[in-house]
Amino acid sequence: MNLLLSEWIKLRSLRSTWYTLGCLLVVGLGITALTSNAAGSEWAAATPAERQSWDPTALSLKSYIVAQLIIGVLGILVVTSEFATGLMGTTLTAVPRRGRVLAAKIAVAAAVAVVAGSVLMFGAFLIGQPLLARQGVPTASLGDPGVLSAVLAGGLYLAAIGLLAVGLGVVMRATAGALATLVGIILLVPALAGLFPSWLRGIFDYWPTLGGPAALGTVSSYPHPWLNLGGMCLAIAVVLGVAFTVFRRRDV
């Protein structure tokens, strides 16, 4: 418990933590407002088939695409800020059991990420639906089938990306390198997915920004969208396992 409290104090004492969380909410909700205000023209130009698959829940939660980058920065800083300042050596002197140190960092990062991600997703939904209603397009409420689970999935998805960022921060030990790798994973690889051979494309069913966020809506091309999200989380757990191994064996 003392180790968890120590890691929480470290995280909350960084001004960058609060700047990042503030940016997450402002940018995320701003994107929600912009996409919701543009929905009227999209609905007017939609074909009957497109209207049949219209998903107002997913439309409200679309800000996750940018939010995952911001929350990824927070996850990276949980680790790399200590490497950059040399504080990691002091931490490991006080607590030589490296596994416990990293576990505490992951626990604190997960708690902050799931709370921040859930607040953003609920806020985006509650702001987005009235904006959609003003334009006369179909809307959703939290009581509709699948809506609440989609919003909760948004918070879990962002938390998982935050933990992926922690793992990358441990392996890379540098903010720039970890952030570049994260951008490649969640933006570059999905953009180039069509160039990969067909026998490799099955992994994209569980990839961030592709199949991973399939549960963030009520209409999905996947038969079991939570399975896609779960598969992504399992892959991130493997990355964290690698991070534990590297952290234990490598010098600070």
Backbone hydrogen bonds, N-H to C=O, Kabsch-Sander energy under -0.5 kcal/mol:
donor,donor_aa,acceptor,acceptor_aa,energy
5,L,1,M,-2.5
6,S,2,N,-2.2
7,E,3,L,-2.3
8,W,4,L,-2.2
9,I,5,L,-2.4
10,K,6,S,-2.2
11,L,7,E,-2.3
12,R,8,W,-2.8
13,S,9,I,-1.6
14,L,10,K,-0.6
14,L,11,L,-0.9
17,T,14,L,-0.8
18,W,14,L,-1.0
19,Y,15,R,-2.4
20,T,16,S,-2.4
21,L,17,T,-2.3
22,G,18,W,-2.4
23,C,19,Y,-2.5
24,L,20,T,-2.3
25,L,21,L,-1.9
26,V,22,G,-2.5
27,V,23,C,-2.6
28,G,24,L,-1.9
29,L,25,L,-2.5
30,G,26,V,-1.9
31,I,27,V,-2.5
32,T,28,G,-1.8
33,A,29,L,-2.2
34,L,30,G,-2.2
35,T,31,I,-2.8
36,S,32,T,-2.4
37,N,33,A,-2.1
38,A,34,L,-1.1
39,A,36,S,-1.1
42,E,38,A,-1.3
43,W,39,A,-2.7
44,A,40,G,-2.1
45,A,41,S,-1.6
46,A,42,E,-0.6
46,A,43,W,-0.7
51,R,47,T,-2.4
52,Q,48,P,-1.6
53,S,49,A,-1.2
54,W,51,R,-1.1
59,L,55,D,-1.9
60,S,56,P,-1.8
61,L,57,T,-1.5
62,K,59,L,-0.9
64,Y,61,L,-1.9
65,I,62,K,-1.8
66,V,63,S,-0.8
67,A,63,S,-2.6
68,Q,64,Y,-2.3
69,L,66,V,-0.9
70,I,66,V,-1.5
71,I,67,A,-2.7
72,G,68,Q,-1.3
73,V,69,L,-1.8
74,L,70,I,-1.5
75,G,71,I,-2.0
76,I,72,G,-2.3
77,L,73,V,-2.4
78,V,74,L,-1.3
79,V,75,G,-0.5
79,V,76,I,-1.4
80,T,76,I,-2.6
81,S,77,L,-1.3
82,E,79,V,-1.1
83,F,79,V,-1.4
84,A,80,T,-2.7
85,T,81,S,-1.5
86,G,82,E,-1.2
87,L,82,E,-0.8
88,M,82,E,-1.6
89,G,86,G,-0.8
90,T,86,G,-0.8
91,T,87,L,-2.5
92,L,88,M,-2.4
93,T,89,G,-1.4
94,A,90,T,-2.0
95,V,91,T,-2.4
98,R,96,P,-1.4
100,R,97,R,-0.7
101,V,97,R,-1.5
102,L,98,R,-2.6
103,A,99,G,-2.4
104,A,100,R,-2.2
105,K,101,V,-2.0
106,I,102,L,-2.6
107,A,103,A,-2.3
108,V,104,A,-2.4
109,A,105,K,-2.7
110,A,106,I,-2.8
111,A,107,A,-2.2
112,V,108,V,-2.5
113,A,109,A,-2.7
114,V,110,A,-2.6
115,V,111,A,-1.9
116,A,112,V,-2.8
117,G,113,A,-2.9
118,S,114,V,-2.0
119,V,115,V,-2.6
120,L,116,A,-2.3
121,M,117,G,-2.4
122,F,118,S,-2.7
123,G,119,V,-2.5
124,A,120,L,-3.0
125,F,121,M,-2.2
126,L,122,F,-2.7
127,I,123,G,-1.9
128,G,124,A,-2.8
129,Q,125,F,-2.2
131,L,127,I,-1.2
132,L,128,G,-2.0
133,A,129,Q,-2.5
134,R,130,P,-1.8
135,Q,131,L,-0.6
135,Q,132,L,-1.1
136,G,133,A,-1.5
137,V,132,L,-1.6
144,D,141,S,-2.0
147,V,144,D,-1.7
148,L,142,L,-0.7
148,L,144,D,-0.6
150,A,146,G,-1.4
151,V,147,V,-2.2
152,L,148,L,-2.4
153,A,149,S,-2.2
154,G,150,A,-1.5
155,G,151,V,-1.4
156,L,152,L,-2.1
157,Y,153,A,-2.8
158,L,154,G,-2.2
159,A,155,G,-2.0
160,A,156,L,-2.4
161,I,157,Y,-2.1
162,G,158,L,-2.1
163,L,159,A,-1.9
164,L,160,A,-2.3
165,A,161,I,-2.2
166,V,162,G,-1.7
167,G,163,L,-2.3
168,L,164,L,-2.3
169,G,165,A,-2.4
170,V,166,V,-2.1
171,V,167,G,-2.1
172,M,168,L,-2.9
173,R,169,G,-2.4
178,A,174,A,-2.4
179,L,175,T,-2.6
180,A,176,A,-2.4
181,T,177,G,-2.0
182,L,178,A,-2.3
183,V,179,L,-2.7
184,G,180,A,-2.1
185,I,181,T,-2.1
186,I,182,L,-2.6
187,L,183,V,-2.2
188,L,183,V,-1.7
189,V,184,G,-3.1
191,A,187,L,-1.6
192,L,188,L,-1.5
193,A,190,P,-1.0
195,L,192,L,-2.0
196,F,193,A,-1.4
200,L,197,P,-1.9
201,R,197,P,-0.8
201,R,198,S,-0.7
203,I,200,L,-1.5
204,F,201,R,-1.2
205,D,202,G,-1.4
206,Y,203,I,-1.7
207,W,204,F,-1.0
210,L,207,W,-1.6
211,G,204,F,-2.1
212,G,207,W,-2.6
214,A,211,G,-1.9
215,A,212,G,-0.5
216,L,213,P,-2.0
217,G,215,A,-1.5
227,L,224,H,-1.4
228,N,224,H,-1.1
229,L,225,P,-1.9
230,G,226,W,-2.6
231,G,227,L,-2.4
232,M,228,N,-1.8
233,C,229,L,-2.2
234,L,230,G,-2.1
235,A,231,G,-1.9
236,I,232,M,-2.1
237,A,233,C,-2.0
238,V,234,L,-1.5
239,V,235,A,-1.7
240,L,236,I,-2.3
241,G,237,A,-2.0
242,V,238,V,-2.1
243,A,239,V,-2.2
244,F,240,L,-2.4
245,T,241,G,-2.0
246,V,242,V,-2.7
247,F,243,A,-2.7
248,R,244,F,-1.9
249,R,245,T,-1.6
250,R,246,V,-2.2
